[in-house]
Amino acid sequence: MMKPTYTLLFLFIILLSGARSVQAQGYCSNGTVYLTENHPVAYDDVVYKQAPAIDEWFFEIPENIRLRVYYPSDLPAGEQRPLVVLIHGGYFIAGNYHDFNAFAERFAQMGFVCATIDYRLCKRNDCLLANVFSPCNISWGYSFVPSSYVAVVDVNDGIRWLQQHATDYHIDPEQVVVSGHSAGAFTALNVAFLDQDEIQQVLSGAGTPGNDYLSEALDPVEGIQAVVPMAGASLNPDWIDAEEINDEHISVALVHGTADGVVDYDVNAAIPCCHTYQTQVYGACAVAHRVHELGGNLLLLSGEGFGHDIGDSLLLQAIFREIPAFIIKTVICGENVSLHTSVTRSPALSYCPDGSGETPPLCDVLPSGPGLSVPVVEPKQARLDIRVVQSAFTDNSIEATIEVPFSDSYQYTIQDQTGRTYLQNRLWLSAGAQHLSIHLDLPAGVYVLHVTDSKGSSGVARVIRL
């Protein structure tokens, strides 16, 4: 086999399934997060639980509660990835787990395993009427806290089901990120931070045997590493404990529009534009102050002038840029984040649809500035049929084994983080496992090895000079 005549000291290749600091769907270098993968995706749709409905009739007919799990379909056996859980909104009276299908598929393409989890919706009379006539015309305030409790109980069970089936879907059960929108964001915060003693401060019957749909005890899951509430709030930010932030290392990323009249950006009554709900809730700014006070990892993505809808174009673009980068930086790379960034809508929306209400100012928890550094130019090829399966550093050279599906002319390239090419060579390889030996003289840094066939299929691995 041809060997380029270069010298390389202290260079080794870490596979995509290798050490956590650079594994999986991205890596960190010099304060920058690199998103490097694009996968084909498969999914399974399952019933993870049966439980009684939230109603006044207490019929012994359990509901089937479902989840859908999206996962990269081209990962080798045994490779584990962080699990991102997405929880739909809908006031706890509407919506379903399909609402986040597009989000979930996109996260799985990036290399995460991503699940959308359903939960029981309130079917009490007040909830049914509010769902038909709108929550502003019919108040379901009596059912708000009980419904939120049932949601967190169900989602905990859904996450537990996924952890128990981790090997089926390439899940790392110790790297769980829980996220959601609106009621789903309430639930995400509760999954991360709520315990039985805390909920009983506001709902004394929660977890009491024989109390129908409230009888299931809150059984928090382990492995939560980050929570990403979008347009949501907490019933009490003091439920976010120092132990959870500092000892369990739960990182917090918050997405919220300042002109959100459904769930206030700071502190207000639940659904403030309806003027019929008395429960006070604490939005992203209040939660951010609590996390910052405890010294935890924090990203606040403020949508200045945005409302409750996270699908508004500029805000959605920022979500897909900042949130995967935040997960990679904190969960995979183990680095710290303390950041407030914002995007501005022009024209700004009114706080309430009728033009009433006062939009809160931009949160003062941290000065607003640029977001996480995520380069526009990234390695984008998926690992398809070509795989770097083994590597070692021996005698100042890289000895890597690659698997190729057929005999062809293959090009291998080493580039740095900016796309500058240091080595490009082409050679003929026979189908099967082949050995590749590389000698180079490079400055310290992170590089990328691409192996590409004549039809464009590619395998990728990180190259690091220490």
Secondary structure, DSSP 8 states (H G I E B T S, - for coil): --------SSEEEE-TTS-TTT-TTEEEETTEEEE-----EEEEEEEEEEE--BSSS--S--EEEEEEEEEETT--TT--EEEEEEE--STTTS--GGGGHHHHHHHHHTT-EEEEE----B-SHHHHHHHHH-TTTS--HHHHHHHHHHHHHHHHHHHHHHHHTHHHHTEEEEEEEEEEETHHHHHHHHHHH--HHHHTTT-TTTT-TTSGGG-S-----S-EEEEEEES--BS-GGGS-HIIIIIS--EEEEEEETT-SSS-SSEEESSGGGS----EEE-HHHHHHHHHHTT--EEEEEEET--S-TTSHHHHHHHHHHHHHHHIIIIIS----EEEEEEE-SS---SSTTS-S-------SS-EE---B--SS-----B-S-EEEEEEEETTEEEEEEEESS-EEEEEEEEETTS-EEEEEEEEE-SEEEEEEE-----SEEEEEEEE-TTS-EEEEEEEE-
